[in-house]
Each structure stands twice: as structure tokens, then as C-alpha cells.
Amino acid sequence: MTHAETRPAVPYLTTAMSGPLCELESHLLDRQHQIEGWFRAQWRHTPAPFYTSVDLRNSGFKLAPVDTNLFPAGFNNLNPVFEPLSMQAIQSAIERFCPDAIRVMIIPEGHTRNMFYLESLATLENLIDKAGFETRIAALSLDTPVTHNLPSGRIVSVLPVTRKDDRLVAGDYDPCLIILNNDMSSDSAGVLNGLSQIVTPPVDLGWAKRLKSGHFKVYRELAKTFATMAEIDPWLVDPLFRNCGEINFVKREGEDCLADNVQALLATIQKKYKEYQIDTKPFVIVKADAGTYGMAVMTVESPDDIRSLNRKQRVKMSTTKGGVEVRRVIMQEGVHTYETWGETEAVAEPVVYMIDRFVVGGFYRVHTRRGPNENLNAPGMHFEPLAFAEPCSNPDMPRDPDAAPNRFYAYGVVGRLAMLAAAREIAATHNTPEKRQLN
């Protein structure tokens, strides 16, 4: 049997599909031509980032993004059936960023001993190489080359980077284009300043500096515009959020502001639940406004949950990746995930991957020890390839809205909407979005 003939089953959605989400999917299917035309116009005005991954949550009554990453890992978890689509998207992206590119350098995270991450790097390097570009992986933190033998049987080599005048090189390898797979939370970005080479994505768009509240503010305005075109309530694709000023969890500074904002957000969510006759308890996710790796994240159902944090919990919320201190948090509407995987009915959430403006696949993040209102990006999670029967841009109109191709189409639409918000962030902070160079 081919890989395509042994696709894994789509996770089961445990809620009845007669509610708002079914209506949303029906709207998206009915308006596919208008939606695709709208996206084409948006990409002409605001070019897409090189690559993006978007974490989605599917509650059965709402489908919304909860995180948008411009430095994605996890390429090894994508379904290899769609490699040709990835290669075509890579060609499109590189030709746009650097039309004369021949050599491409990938700069990875510094923790290159993580085998899962190295498998992702090997996959990304292989895809770019197959797309027709000479590709090397070169790390800022190395003094000598390192070779890793991976569990998959692949071998990945990581070279040390040096700077010569205004160019980054690895020995005699001088790339035309530098692709960051490192948001520079733990590495100094100074070596990237003033390069004559094109660097993408912009280093200042990593979560160490980029604010989630800023991203979701842009997303909120986009969701309103999209919803008007699609004739839906924007809340069905937009997680509500609030944020407040400085906070110090250890010293308990800003705690009252945080608790008050949680209470206000819960009240707003409850109002929407009442409007849609949703009989479930609302919750809020509190997380670092600048941060990643699923660190400094907690679920709260009441402002009392904030005031009753013990010292261990406050210390856990006080830092994120690289030991960066948490000074600001975003309070985001919690979106239940009612998709489950396998006989154990483990909670699952889709993660959609895009290269350039194209959806190229995705996977389910699965966690057997977490509930539908908890963060799944935590120790104990594992992944399952999304079983795309067709690419996300090709829904199957005659079938039910929740049929696999149609649900994946809805994922692709909301994922691209989040990517468009990220593209607008880039355009707002960089004068030349087609030249992702650091000033």
C-alpha cells in the first residue's frame, strides 16, 4: 500500500455538528470563490511570510487561532504525501525574496541536541534542497561542525557560522538567502545586523520581542473584515482577549489588574455563550505576552484563580524561554478543543503549516493527560499527521461540512487569516517587506 492509502483517521469531533461551527463551515464552503479571491487580493497588497504555523482550537461552536509562529519547527510531522506542494511553495517564496538565489542557509535554534527538532531541520533542509536550492544548516553557537545521526536514519550536519564583512558564511559556503529557524530568544542577534544578504523572517518578529496582544489586535481587525465578506459573526473565528500593564508574579505586583481583566473577559465570553445557547463553562488562558515554547501559560476560570496562586505557580509564570522575565501577559478567551484522537480519546488540536501563501499540511498535537480547556503544548504531547485527502484549498462540496476535506479547508482558511495578520505585522514594522533585511 502507498502512504496515501494508509492515511490515519481524522480526529473525531465529539460535539454535534448542527451548531454554529457547522454553519461557519457551510458559509466557508458556499463562499469559497469569494474567499479565495479575497485572499489573492490580500497577498498582492501584503506578501506572505516565508513560512508560518498556526495553532487552532476547534470547540464545535468556534474555530479560532490561539498562536501564530513565524519560526516554526515540526516539519517532520507533516504528511510526506504533500512534499510536492511544499517544494512548489518554497520555490515561490524564495523566488520572491531573492530571485537569483542558488544557495540557502538555515540558521537553527541553539539547542541542536533535541532529536525532534533536528528531525524537523533535516526535513526542512531536504525540502529546500529538492526545490532546487543548495542548502546548508549553520548554527551561531558552534565552533566546529557537528554531525547528528537521527532516529529516522537520516544524517544532519550543522556547520559553524562566521561573519566576513557584511556576510554570514559557513567556511567557503556563502549563501544568497538566510532563513531563520531561530527566533533569537536565546542567541544574540547582533551578528545579523547590517548584512548585505537577505534574512527572513525578520529577527525582531520572534516571540521574545513580538507581543501576542499586538498580533491578535491586527487579527481582530482582519477577522471583522473577513466576517463581513463571509457574512458570519467574527467571534466564531476570533478569540477575545485583554491585556494590562506591568506584572511581576513573584512579587505579586499587578495582580489586581490581572484579576479584574480576567473577570471582565469571562463576563464578555459568557455573554456570547448566552447568545449562542452554549451550555459550558467559559475559561481564560493567561500567558506571557512575549514568549514561546508553551511556557508561562495557565488556565483560569475565575479571578480567584489568580489571587490564589501558590509560590511554585507564580515562579512558573515568571519566566519563559531562555529565562526571559515575564513582565506583560495576555488574557485570551479559552477555546475548548473537543477533537479527540484514537481509542483513548486523547485531546487533540490542529496545527496548520504554510509556506509562502500556501497551506502545505499540518498535524494534530495530541495530549493524553490534558483536558479540553488546557494548553496542549506541554511535556507528554505527541503528534499525528493530518490526514489531508486533498490539499486544504480543495474542499469537497457535495459532502457534509464536517467531512475531512471540508474541515481541513476551514482550518486552512482560518490559518491563512492568522498568517495574513502576521504579514501585516511585518509590513507595519519593515519599510521593504519584499526585502527582509535588518536595518
Disulfide bonds with the S-S distance in Angstrom:
none
